[in-house]
Protein backbone atom coordinates (compact mmCIF):
# COMPACT_ATOMS: atom_id res chain seq x y z
CA UNK A 1 0.00 0.00 0.00
CA UNK A 2 1.08 3.61 -0.41
CA UNK A 3 1.07 4.09 3.37
CA UNK A 4 1.13 2.00 6.54
CA UNK A 5 -0.54 4.49 8.87
CA UNK A 6 -3.64 2.27 9.08
CA UNK A 7 -1.51 -0.58 10.40
CA UNK A 8 -0.23 1.62 13.22
CA UNK A 9 -3.87 2.28 14.04
CA UNK A 10 -4.50 -1.49 14.09
CA UNK A 11 -1.54 -1.98 16.42
CA UNK A 12 -2.93 0.59 18.85
CA UNK A 13 -6.34 -1.08 18.76
CA UNK A 14 -4.86 -4.50 19.44
CA UNK A 15 -2.86 -3.01 22.32
CA UNK A 16 -6.08 -1.71 23.89
CA UNK A 17 -5.31 1.97 23.30
CA UNK A 18 -8.06 4.51 22.66
CA UNK A 19 -7.80 5.59 19.02
CA UNK A 20 -9.11 9.06 18.18
CA UNK A 21 -9.80 10.75 14.87
CA UNK A 22 -11.32 13.88 13.36
CA UNK A 23 -14.09 14.16 10.83
CA UNK A 24 -13.31 16.04 7.62
CA UNK A 25 -16.10 17.76 5.73
CA UNK A 26 -14.43 20.96 4.48
CA UNK A 27 -12.74 20.82 1.09
CA UNK A 28 -9.48 22.63 1.86
CA UNK A 29 -6.70 20.08 2.39
CA UNK A 30 -4.87 22.45 4.76
CA UNK A 31 -7.47 21.45 7.37
CA UNK A 32 -6.11 17.91 7.31
CA UNK A 33 -2.52 19.09 7.18
CA UNK A 34 -3.07 21.26 10.28
CA UNK A 35 -4.85 18.57 12.32
CA UNK A 36 -2.70 15.58 11.34
CA UNK A 37 -0.20 15.79 14.24
CA UNK A 38 -3.11 15.70 16.72
CA UNK A 39 -5.04 12.66 15.45
CA UNK A 40 -4.67 8.94 14.87
CA UNK A 41 -6.88 8.98 11.80
CA UNK A 42 -9.15 11.09 9.62
CA UNK A 43 -12.76 10.24 8.77
CA UNK A 44 -13.20 11.88 5.38
CA UNK A 45 -16.91 12.17 4.78
CA UNK A 46 -18.39 11.91 1.30
CA UNK A 47 -21.85 10.96 2.56
CA UNK A 48 -23.15 14.21 4.04
CA UNK A 49 -21.03 16.84 2.29
CA UNK A 50 -20.52 18.38 -1.11
CA UNK A 51 -16.88 17.24 -1.19
CA UNK A 52 -15.65 16.03 -4.57
CA UNK A 53 -13.32 13.11 -5.13
CA UNK A 54 -10.65 15.65 -6.14
CA UNK A 55 -10.93 17.30 -2.72
CA UNK A 56 -10.88 13.87 -1.10
CA UNK A 57 -7.63 13.10 -2.92
CA UNK A 58 -6.06 16.24 -1.47
CA UNK A 59 -7.05 15.12 2.01
CA UNK A 60 -5.61 11.65 1.40
CA UNK A 61 -2.28 13.16 0.35
CA UNK A 62 -2.23 15.52 3.35
CA UNK A 63 -3.11 12.71 5.77
CA UNK A 64 -0.34 10.52 4.41
CA UNK A 65 2.20 13.35 4.65
CA UNK A 66 1.06 14.14 8.19
CA UNK A 67 1.34 10.56 9.43
CA UNK A 68 -2.37 9.91 10.03
CA UNK A 69 -4.51 7.09 8.68
CA UNK A 70 -7.23 8.00 6.19
CA UNK A 71 -10.68 6.41 6.26
CA UNK A 72 -13.35 7.52 3.79
CA UNK A 73 -17.08 7.16 4.30
CA UNK A 74 -18.71 6.72 0.91
CA UNK A 75 -22.25 7.91 0.10
CA UNK A 76 -23.52 4.42 -0.76
CA UNK A 77 -22.37 0.90 -1.53
CA UNK A 78 -22.27 1.57 -5.27
CA UNK A 79 -19.22 -0.20 -6.74
CA UNK A 80 -18.27 2.96 -8.62
CA UNK A 81 -17.79 4.80 -5.35
CA UNK A 82 -15.83 1.95 -3.80
CA UNK A 83 -13.41 1.71 -6.72
CA UNK A 84 -12.75 5.45 -6.98
CA UNK A 85 -12.10 5.82 -3.26
CA UNK A 86 -9.76 2.89 -2.68
CA UNK A 87 -8.00 3.27 -6.03
CA UNK A 88 -7.23 6.84 -4.93
CA UNK A 89 -5.35 5.50 -1.93
CA UNK A 90 -7.78 5.57 0.99
CA UNK A 91 -6.46 3.27 3.71
CA UNK A 92 -9.94 2.52 4.99
CA UNK A 93 -13.51 2.70 3.72
CA UNK A 94 -16.86 2.89 5.52
CA UNK A 95 -20.22 1.73 4.18
CA UNK A 96 -23.08 3.75 5.73
CA UNK A 97 -26.72 2.80 6.31
CA UNK A 98 -26.62 -0.86 5.36
CA UNK A 99 -29.81 -2.87 5.91
CA UNK A 100 -28.71 -6.49 5.49
CA UNK A 101 -25.81 -8.90 5.70
CA UNK A 102 -26.10 -9.39 1.93
CA UNK A 103 -25.53 -5.67 1.37
CA UNK A 104 -22.44 -5.68 3.59
CA UNK A 105 -21.16 -8.87 1.93
CA UNK A 106 -21.37 -7.23 -1.51
CA UNK A 107 -19.49 -4.21 -0.17
CA UNK A 108 -16.72 -6.31 1.38
CA UNK A 109 -16.36 -8.35 -1.81
CA UNK A 110 -15.99 -5.18 -3.89
CA UNK A 111 -13.18 -4.02 -1.56
CA UNK A 112 -11.06 -7.20 -1.81
CA UNK A 113 -9.17 -8.56 -4.81
CA UNK A 114 -9.72 -12.17 -5.90
CA UNK A 115 -9.69 -14.75 -4.45
CA UNK A 116 -11.02 -12.91 -1.38
CA UNK A 117 -13.47 -10.79 -3.36
CA UNK A 118 -14.34 -9.26 -6.70
CA UNK A 119 -12.50 -5.93 -6.69
CA UNK A 120 -11.55 -4.76 -10.16
CA UNK A 121 -7.90 -3.95 -10.83
CA UNK A 122 -6.97 -0.33 -11.51
CA UNK A 123 -4.94 1.25 -8.67
CA UNK A 124 -2.89 4.39 -9.20
CA UNK A 125 -1.59 5.94 -5.98
CA UNK A 126 -1.84 2.71 -3.92
CA UNK A 127 0.57 1.00 -6.34
CA UNK A 128 2.93 3.99 -6.21
CA UNK A 129 2.01 4.82 -9.80
CA UNK A 130 3.30 1.46 -11.07
CA UNK A 131 6.53 1.35 -9.06
CA UNK A 132 5.29 -1.37 -6.71
CA UNK A 133 5.33 -4.89 -8.20
CA UNK A 134 1.77 -6.00 -8.89
CA UNK A 135 1.83 -9.22 -6.84
CA UNK A 136 3.37 -7.44 -3.86
CA UNK A 137 0.70 -4.79 -4.07
CA UNK A 138 -2.15 -7.31 -4.33
CA UNK A 139 -1.04 -9.10 -1.16
CA UNK A 140 -0.69 -5.86 0.75
CA UNK A 141 -3.98 -4.46 -0.49
CA UNK A 142 -6.03 -7.45 0.66
CA UNK A 143 -4.18 -7.52 3.98
CA UNK A 144 -4.08 -3.82 4.85
CA UNK A 145 -7.26 -2.13 3.61
CA UNK A 146 -9.46 -1.32 6.63
CA UNK A 147 -13.02 -2.30 5.64
CA UNK A 148 -15.82 -1.02 7.86
CA UNK A 149 -19.62 -1.33 7.95
CA UNK A 150 -21.58 1.30 9.86
CA UNK A 151 -24.40 -0.01 12.03
CA UNK A 152 -27.18 2.55 12.05
CA UNK A 153 -30.36 0.58 11.24
CA UNK A 154 -32.37 -1.92 13.27
CA UNK A 155 -32.51 -4.11 10.16
CA UNK A 156 -28.73 -4.52 10.17
CA UNK A 157 -28.77 -5.10 13.92
CA UNK A 158 -31.16 -7.99 13.34
CA UNK A 159 -28.68 -9.39 10.77
CA UNK A 160 -25.60 -8.74 12.88
CA UNK A 161 -24.64 -12.36 13.52
CA UNK A 162 -24.42 -12.99 9.77
CA UNK A 163 -22.51 -9.74 9.18
CA UNK A 164 -19.89 -10.71 11.74
CA UNK A 165 -19.18 -13.98 9.93
CA UNK A 166 -17.90 -12.09 6.88
CA UNK A 167 -14.23 -12.64 6.12
CA UNK A 168 -12.54 -9.41 5.07
CA UNK A 169 -14.68 -7.17 7.27
CA UNK A 170 -12.34 -5.51 9.77
CA UNK A 171 -14.64 -3.43 11.89
CA UNK A 172 -18.11 -2.19 12.67
CA UNK A 173 -18.71 1.45 13.50
CA UNK A 174 -21.70 2.80 15.35
CA UNK A 175 -23.81 5.62 13.94
CA UNK A 176 -25.61 6.69 17.13
CA UNK A 177 -27.82 9.35 15.57
CA UNK A 178 -29.27 7.27 12.75
CA UNK A 179 -29.40 4.18 14.95
CA UNK A 180 -31.50 6.08 17.47
CA UNK A 181 -33.72 7.29 14.62
CA UNK A 182 -34.13 3.76 13.30
CA UNK A 183 -35.28 2.78 16.80
CA UNK A 184 -37.90 5.56 16.78
CA UNK A 185 -35.87 7.85 19.06
CA UNK A 186 -33.97 10.20 16.75
CA UNK A 187 -31.49 12.28 18.72
CA UNK A 188 -32.02 10.32 21.95
CA UNK A 189 -28.59 8.76 21.75
CA UNK A 190 -28.32 8.30 25.53
CA UNK A 191 -31.74 6.65 25.93
CA UNK A 192 -31.35 3.33 27.79
CA UNK A 193 -32.68 1.34 24.83
CA UNK A 194 -30.21 2.97 22.42
CA UNK A 195 -27.30 2.53 24.83
CA UNK A 196 -28.26 -1.12 25.34
CA UNK A 197 -28.27 -1.63 21.57
CA UNK A 198 -24.82 -0.06 21.24
CA UNK A 199 -23.48 -2.26 24.05
CA UNK A 200 -24.83 -5.35 22.30
CA UNK A 201 -23.29 -4.39 18.96
CA UNK A 202 -19.91 -3.69 20.56
CA UNK A 203 -19.92 -6.93 22.54
CA UNK A 204 -20.84 -9.02 19.50
CA UNK A 205 -18.21 -7.33 17.34
CA UNK A 206 -15.46 -7.99 19.87
CA UNK A 207 -16.56 -11.59 20.39
CA UNK A 208 -16.28 -12.11 16.62
CA UNK A 209 -12.78 -10.63 16.52
CA UNK A 210 -13.84 -7.40 14.83
CA UNK A 211 -12.94 -3.88 15.93
CA UNK A 212 -15.71 -1.49 16.96
CA UNK A 213 -15.74 2.26 16.37
CA UNK A 214 -18.19 5.16 16.55
CA UNK A 215 -18.81 8.51 14.92
CA UNK A 216 -19.86 11.42 17.14
CA UNK A 217 -19.53 15.13 17.75
CA UNK A 218 -16.92 16.78 19.95
CA UNK A 219 -18.69 15.63 23.09
CA UNK A 220 -16.41 14.21 25.78
CA UNK A 221 -19.28 12.98 27.97
CA UNK A 222 -20.82 10.99 25.12
CA UNK A 223 -17.36 9.73 24.12
CA UNK A 224 -16.92 8.37 27.64
CA UNK A 225 -20.31 6.63 27.40
CA UNK A 226 -19.28 5.00 24.12
CA UNK A 227 -15.97 3.87 25.59
CA UNK A 228 -17.92 2.36 28.48
CA UNK A 229 -20.01 0.50 25.88
CA UNK A 230 -16.81 -1.07 24.55
CA UNK A 231 -16.03 1.20 21.60
CA UNK A 232 -12.34 1.19 20.65
CA UNK A 233 -11.98 3.93 18.03
CA UNK A 234 -13.79 7.25 17.94
CA UNK A 235 -14.27 9.93 15.32
CA UNK A 236 -14.95 12.57 17.96
CA UNK A 237 -15.81 15.88 16.32
CA UNK A 238 -14.70 17.43 13.09
CA UNK A 239 -13.10 20.37 11.34
CA UNK A 240 -15.82 23.05 11.48
CA UNK A 241 -16.87 22.03 14.99
CA UNK A 242 -13.32 22.39 16.28
CA UNK A 243 -13.02 25.83 14.66
CA UNK A 244 -16.28 27.10 16.15
CA UNK A 245 -15.60 25.73 19.62
CA UNK A 246 -12.04 27.03 19.67
CA UNK A 247 -13.14 30.46 18.51
CA UNK A 248 -16.00 30.73 21.00
CA UNK A 249 -13.93 29.45 23.92
CA UNK A 250 -11.10 31.89 23.22
CA UNK A 251 -13.40 34.87 22.74
CA UNK A 252 -15.41 34.05 25.85
CA UNK A 253 -12.22 33.87 27.89
CA UNK A 254 -11.05 37.21 26.50
CA UNK A 255 -14.39 38.86 27.33
CA UNK A 256 -14.00 37.81 30.97
CA UNK A 257 -11.09 40.21 31.29
CA UNK A 258 -11.80 43.33 33.33
BELNORLIN-V343568 format. One record per pair of residues at least 6 apart in sequence whose C-alpha atoms are under 8 Angstrom apart, sorted by sequence separation. I is the first residue (numbers start at 1). J is the second residue. D is the distance in whole Angstrom. If there is no record, write none. Layout:
<<I | J | D> <I | J | D>>
This chain:
<<12 | 18 | 8> <13 | 19 | 7> <45 | 51 | 8> <46 | 52 | 8> <63 | 69 | 6> <64 | 70 | 8> <75 | 81 | 8> <86 | 92 | 8> <98 | 104 | 7> <111 | 117 | 7> <112 | 118 | 6> <113 | 119 | 5> <123 | 129 | 8> <124 | 130 | 7> <127 | 133 | 8> <151 | 157 | 7> <180 | 186 | 5> <181 | 187 | 7> <188 | 194 | 8> <189 | 195 | 7> <205 | 211 | 6> <206 | 212 | 7> <12 | 19 | 7> <24 | 31 | 8> <63 | 70 | 6> <74 | 81 | 7> <86 | 93 | 7> <109 | 116 | 7> <110 | 117 | 6> <111 | 118 | 7> <112 | 119 | 5> <113 | 120 | 7> <127 | 134 | 8> <179 | 186 | 8> <180 | 187 | 6> <205 | 212 | 6> <216 | 223 | 8> <24 | 32 | 7> <74 | 82 | 7> <85 | 93 | 8> <109 | 117 | 4> <110 | 118 | 5> <111 | 119 | 6> <113 | 121 | 8> <178 | 186 | 7> <180 | 188 | 6> <95 | 104 | 8> <108 | 117 | 7> <109 | 118 | 5> <110 | 119 | 5> <177 | 186 | 6> <180 | 189 | 6> <9 | 19 | 7> <32 | 42 | 8> <60 | 70 | 6> <109 | 119 | 7> <110 | 120 | 8> <127 | 137 | 6> <177 | 187 | 6> <202 | 212 | 6> <74 | 85 | 8> <82 | 93 | 8> <126 | 137 | 8> <177 | 188 | 8> <183 | 194 | 8> <223 | 234 | 8> <44 | 56 | 7> <95 | 107 | 7> <177 | 189 | 6> <214 | 226 | 8> <72 | 85 | 7> <176 | 189 | 6> <223 | 236 | 7> <180 | 194 | 6> <44 | 59 | 8> <179 | 194 | 8> <22 | 39 | 7> <214 | 231 | 7> <219 | 236 | 7> <21 | 39 | 5> <24 | 42 | 7> <72 | 90 | 7> <77 | 95 | 6> <176 | 194 | 8> <212 | 230 | 8> <213 | 231 | 5> <216 | 234 | 7> <217 | 235 | 8> <218 | 236 | 5> <219 | 237 | 7> <20 | 39 | 6> <21 | 40 | 5> <22 | 41 | 7> <23 | 42 | 6> <24 | 43 | 6> <25 | 44 | 7> <71 | 90 | 6> <74 | 93 | 7> <76 | 95 | 7> <77 | 96 | 8> <212 | 231 | 5> <213 | 232 | 6> <214 | 233 | 7> <215 | 234 | 6> <216 | 235 | 6> <217 | 236 | 5> <218 | 237 | 4> <20 | 40 | 6> <21 | 41 | 5> <22 | 42 | 5> <23 | 43 | 5> <24 | 44 | 5> <25 | 45 | 6> <70 | 90 | 6> <71 | 91 | 6> <72 | 92 | 6> <73 | 93 | 6> <74 | 94 | 6> <75 | 95 | 8> <76 | 96 | 7> <149 | 169 | 8> <212 | 232 | 6> <213 | 233 | 4> <214 | 234 | 5> <215 | 235 | 5> <216 | 236 | 5> <217 | 237 | 4> <218 | 238 | 7> <19 | 40 | 6> <20 | 41 | 7> <21 | 42 | 5> <22 | 43 | 6> <23 | 44 | 6> <24 | 45 | 6> <25 | 46 | 8> <42 | 63 | 7> <70 | 91 | 5> <71 | 92 | 4> <72 | 93 | 5> <73 | 94 | 4> <74 | 95 | 6> <75 | 96 | 7> <76 | 97 | 8> <147 | 168 | 7> <148 | 169 | 6> <151 | 172 | 7> <211 | 232 | 7> <212 | 233 | 7> <213 | 234 | 6> <214 | 235 | 6> <215 | 236 | 6> <216 | 237 | 6> <217 | 238 | 7> <21 | 43 | 7> <23 | 45 | 7> <69 | 91 | 7> <70 | 92 | 6> <71 | 93 | 5> <72 | 94 | 6> <73 | 95 | 6> <74 | 96 | 7> <147 | 169 | 5> <148 | 170 | 6> <149 | 171 | 7> <150 | 172 | 6> <151 | 173 | 6> <152 | 174 | 6> <176 | 198 | 8> <213 | 235 | 8> <69 | 92 | 8> <71 | 94 | 7> <73 | 96 | 7> <146 | 169 | 8> <147 | 170 | 5> <148 | 171 | 5> <149 | 172 | 5> <150 | 173 | 5> <151 | 174 | 5> <152 | 175 | 5> <218 | 241 | 7> <25 | 49 | 6> <27 | 51 | 6> <146 | 170 | 6> <147 | 171 | 7> <148 | 172 | 5> <149 | 173 | 6> <150 | 174 | 6> <151 | 175 | 6> <152 | 176 | 7> <174 | 198 | 7> <217 | 241 | 8> <218 | 242 | 8> <26 | 51 | 7> <27 | 52 | 8> <86 | 111 | 8> <113 | 138 | 7> <146 | 171 | 8> <148 | 173 | 7> <150 | 175 | 6> <152 | 177 | 8> <153 | 178 | 7> <154 | 179 | 7> <25 | 51 | 7> <29 | 55 | 7> <33 | 59 | 8> <42 | 68 | 7> <44 | 70 | 7> <46 | 72 | 7> <47 | 73 | 6> <77 | 103 | 8> <116 | 142 | 8> <152 | 178 | 5> <153 | 179 | 5> <28 | 55 | 7> <32 | 59 | 6> <36 | 63 | 6> <41 | 68 | 5> <42 | 69 | 6> <43 | 70 | 6> <44 | 71 | 6> <45 | 72 | 6> <46 | 73 | 6> <47 | 74 | 6> <48 | 75 | 7> <83 | 110 | 8> <152 | 179 | 4> <202 | 229 | 7> <203 | 230 | 7> <27 | 55 | 5> <40 | 68 | 5> <41 | 69 | 4> <42 | 70 | 5> <43 | 71 | 5> <44 | 72 | 5> <45 | 73 | 5> <46 | 74 | 5> <47 | 75 | 4> <79 | 107 | 8> <82 | 110 | 7> <83 | 111 | 8> <113 | 141 | 8> <151 | 179 | 7> <152 | 180 | 8> <154 | 182 | 6> <202 | 230 | 6> <27 | 56 | 8> <29 | 58 | 5> <33 | 62 | 5> <37 | 66 | 6> <39 | 68 | 7> <40 | 69 | 6> <41 | 70 | 6> <42 | 71 | 6> <43 | 72 | 6> <44 | 73 | 6> <45 | 74 | 7> <46 | 75 | 6> <47 | 76 | 8> <60 | 89 | 7> <82 | 111 | 7> <112 | 141 | 8> <113 | 142 | 6> <153 | 182 | 5> <154 | 183 | 7> <202 | 231 | 6> <28 | 58 | 8> <29 | 59 | 5> <32 | 62 | 6> <33 | 63 | 7> <36 | 66 | 5> <37 | 67 | 7> <41 | 71 | 7> <43 | 73 | 7> <60 | 90 | 6> <77 | 107 | 6> <112 | 142 | 6> <152 | 182 | 7> <153 | 183 | 8> <199 | 229 | 5> <9 | 40 | 7> <28 | 59 | 8> <32 | 63 | 6> <36 | 67 | 7> <37 | 68 | 8> <53 | 84 | 8> <57 | 88 | 7> <79 | 110 | 7> <198 | 229 | 7> <199 | 230 | 7> <9 | 41 | 8> <30 | 62 | 8> <33 | 65 | 8> <36 | 68 | 6> <53 | 85 | 8> <57 | 89 | 8> <190 | 222 | 8> <29 | 62 | 6> <33 | 66 | 6> <172 | 205 | 7> <89 | 123 | 8> <171 | 205 | 8> <195 | 229 | 8> <6 | 41 | 8> <87 | 122 | 7> <88 | 123 | 7> <89 | 124 | 8> <83 | 119 | 8> <87 | 123 | 5> <88 | 124 | 7> <89 | 125 | 6> <111 | 147 | 7> <83 | 120 | 8> <86 | 123 | 8> <87 | 124 | 6> <88 | 125 | 6> <89 | 126 | 5> <87 | 125 | 7> <88 | 126 | 7> <172 | 210 | 7> <174 | 212 | 8> <176 | 214 | 8> <87 | 126 | 7> <108 | 147 | 7> <171 | 210 | 5> <172 | 211 | 6> <173 | 212 | 5> <174 | 213 | 6> <175 | 214 | 6> <176 | 215 | 7> <170 | 210 | 6> <171 | 211 | 4> <172 | 212 | 5> <173 | 213 | 4> <174 | 214 | 4> <175 | 215 | 6> <176 | 216 | 7> <160 | 201 | 8> <164 | 205 | 7> <169 | 210 | 8> <170 | 211 | 6> <171 | 212 | 6> <172 | 213 | 6> <173 | 214 | 5> <174 | 215 | 6> <175 | 216 | 8> <171 | 213 | 7> <173 | 215 | 7> <161 | 204 | 8> <165 | 208 | 8> <157 | 201 | 7> <164 | 208 | 6> <104 | 149 | 7> <164 | 210 | 8> <47 | 96 | 8> <98 | 149 | 7> <93 | 145 | 8> <98 | 150 | 7> <116 | 168 | 7> <91 | 144 | 8> <92 | 145 | 6> <93 | 146 | 6> <94 | 147 | 6> <95 | 148 | 6> <96 | 149 | 7> <97 | 150 | 6> <98 | 151 | 7> <91 | 145 | 5> <92 | 146 | 4> <93 | 147 | 5> <94 | 148 | 5> <95 | 149 | 5> <96 | 150 | 5> <97 | 151 | 7> <98 | 152 | 8> <99 | 153 | 6> <91 | 146 | 6> <92 | 147 | 6> <93 | 148 | 6> <94 | 149 | 6> <95 | 150 | 6> <96 | 151 | 7> <97 | 152 | 6> <98 | 153 | 7> <99 | 154 | 8> <100 | 155 | 6> <101 | 156 | 7> <92 | 148 | 7> <94 | 150 | 7> <96 | 152 | 8> <97 | 153 | 7> <99 | 155 | 5> <100 | 156 | 5> <112 | 168 | 7> <99 | 156 | 5> <98 | 156 | 6> <101 | 159 | 6> <105 | 163 | 7> <5 | 64 | 7> <100 | 159 | 6> <101 | 160 | 7> <104 | 163 | 7> <109 | 168 | 8> <9 | 69 | 7> <108 | 168 | 6> <3 | 64 | 7> <101 | 162 | 6> <105 | 166 | 7> <108 | 169 | 6> <5 | 67 | 6> <6 | 68 | 8> <101 | 163 | 5> <5 | 68 | 6> <6 | 69 | 5> <100 | 163 | 8> <5 | 69 | 5> <6 | 70 | 7> <4 | 69 | 8> <71 | 146 | 8> <6 | 91 | 6> <5 | 91 | 8> <6 | 92 | 8> <2 | 89 | 7> <1 | 89 | 8> <3 | 91 | 8> <2 | 125 | 7> <3 | 126 | 8> <2 | 126 | 5> <1 | 126 | 5> <2 | 127 | 6> <1 | 127 | 6> <2 | 128 | 6> <1 | 128 | 8> <1 | 137 | 6> <7 | 144 | 7> <6 | 144 | 7> <1 | 140 | 6> <6 | 145 | 8> <1 | 141 | 6> <4 | 144 | 8> <6 | 146 | 7> <1 | 144 | 7> <43 | 235 | 7> <42 | 235 | 8> <13 | 211 | 8> <31 | 239 | 7> <21 | 233 | 8> <23 | 235 | 6> <19 | 232 | 7> <20 | 233 | 6> <21 | 234 | 6> <22 | 235 | 5> <23 | 236 | 7> <25 | 238 | 8> <26 | 239 | 7> <18 | 232 | 6> <19 | 233 | 5> <20 | 234 | 5> <21 | 235 | 5> <22 | 236 | 6> <23 | 237 | 6> <24 | 238 | 6> <25 | 239 | 7> <26 | 240 | 7> <17 | 232 | 8> <18 | 233 | 6> <19 | 234 | 6> <20 | 235 | 6> <21 | 236 | 6> <22 | 237 | 6> <23 | 238 | 4> <24 | 239 | 6> <25 | 240 | 8> <16 | 232 | 8> <18 | 234 | 8> <20 | 236 | 7> <22 | 238 | 5> <23 | 239 | 6> <22 | 239 | 7> <13 | 232 | 7> <13 | 233 | 8>>
